[in-house]
Amino acid sequence: MKFLAILALAAAAIAADANANTNNGAQAAPQAQAQAAAAAADSQGWYPPPPPPCRPGSYSCTTNNNGWRICDYSGHWVYGGACSPGTRCVFNYQNGSPYCLPY
């Protein structure tokens, strides 16, 4: 038991000496803790959320041009409507609106 107490005292003395030799001993522990937290976040694959796919209030034609879609308040496309048979969606870039025009 005495041997373990001596080992514990030796480890504490080495740690105290190492902290005293750093430029700012008081900042050594928080810096190490911050670095450990950053490393843990990287290892878990955390990344900031991606930007929304569209700007709310904008319009576009659907991918197959048989209708149009609207960007909702959360920044995601929602179905807006279908073009009538014999027409296809054409987007007017000058005014930002989709139109259903004959083939």
C-alpha positions in Angstrom: 0.0 0.0 0.0 2.9 2.4 0.8 4.3 1.7 -2.6 1.1 2.9 -4.3 1.1 6.0 -2.2 4.6 6.8 -3.3 3.7 6.3 -7.0 0.7 8.6 -6.6 2.9 11.3 -5.0 5.5 11.0 -7.8 2.8 11.3 -10.5 1.4 14.4 -8.8 4.8 16.0 -8.5 5.6 15.3 -12.2 2.2 16.9 -13.2 2.8 19.9 -11.0 6.2 20.4 -12.5 4.9 20.1 -16.0 2.2 22.7 -15.4 4.7 25.0 -13.8 7.0 24.8 -16.8 4.3 25.8 -19.3 4.0 29.5 -20.3 0.6 29.8 -18.6 0.0 27.0 -16.2 -3.5 28.1 -15.4 -4.6 27.9 -19.1 -3.1 24.4 -19.7 -6.1 22.4 -18.5 -8.8 24.4 -20.3 -6.8 24.4 -23.5 -6.4 20.7 -23.3 -10.0 20.2 -22.6 -11.0 22.4 -25.6 -8.7 20.5 -27.9 -10.1 17.2 -26.7 -13.7 18.5 -27.3 -12.7 19.6 -30.8 -11.1 16.3 -31.6 -14.2 14.4 -30.3 -16.4 16.6 -32.5 -14.2 15.9 -35.6 -14.1 12.1 -34.9 -17.9 11.9 -34.7 -18.2 13.5 -38.1 -20.1 16.7 -37.0 -20.4 19.2 -39.8 -22.6 22.4 -39.9 -26.0 21.8 -41.6 -26.1 22.4 -45.3 -27.7 25.5 -46.8 -31.4 25.1 -47.9 -31.8 23.9 -51.5 -33.8 27.0 -52.5 -34.7 30.6 -51.5 -38.2 30.9 -50.0 -40.7 32.5 -52.4 -39.0 31.4 -55.6 -40.4 29.2 -58.3 -39.0 26.7 -60.8 -40.2 24.1 -63.2 -40.2 20.5 -62.0 -37.3 18.3 -63.2 -39.4 16.6 -65.9 -41.0 20.0 -67.0 -44.6 18.7 -66.6 -45.4 21.2 -63.8 -43.9 23.8 -61.4 -42.7 23.9 -57.8 -42.5 26.6 -55.1 -39.9 27.1 -52.5 -41.6 27.1 -49.0 -40.7 29.0 -45.9 -38.2 26.3 -44.8 -36.2 26.5 -48.0 -37.4 23.3 -49.6 -39.2 22.7 -52.9 -42.9 21.8 -52.7 -45.2 20.8 -55.6 -47.0 23.8 -57.1 -49.1 22.5 -59.9 -49.2 20.5 -63.2 -49.3 21.8 -66.7 -52.3 20.7 -68.8 -51.9 17.9 -71.4 -50.0 19.0 -74.5 -48.0 21.7 -72.6 -44.7 21.8 -70.8 -43.2 24.1 -68.2 -40.9 26.8 -69.4 -39.1 29.1 -66.9 -38.9 32.8 -67.7 -35.6 34.0 -66.1 -36.4 37.7 -66.7 -39.3 37.7 -64.2 -38.6 34.5 -62.3 -41.9 32.7 -63.2 -42.7 29.4 -64.8 -45.2 29.1 -67.6 -47.0 26.2 -69.3 -46.5 26.5 -73.0 -47.6 24.2 -75.9 -45.0 21.8 -77.2 
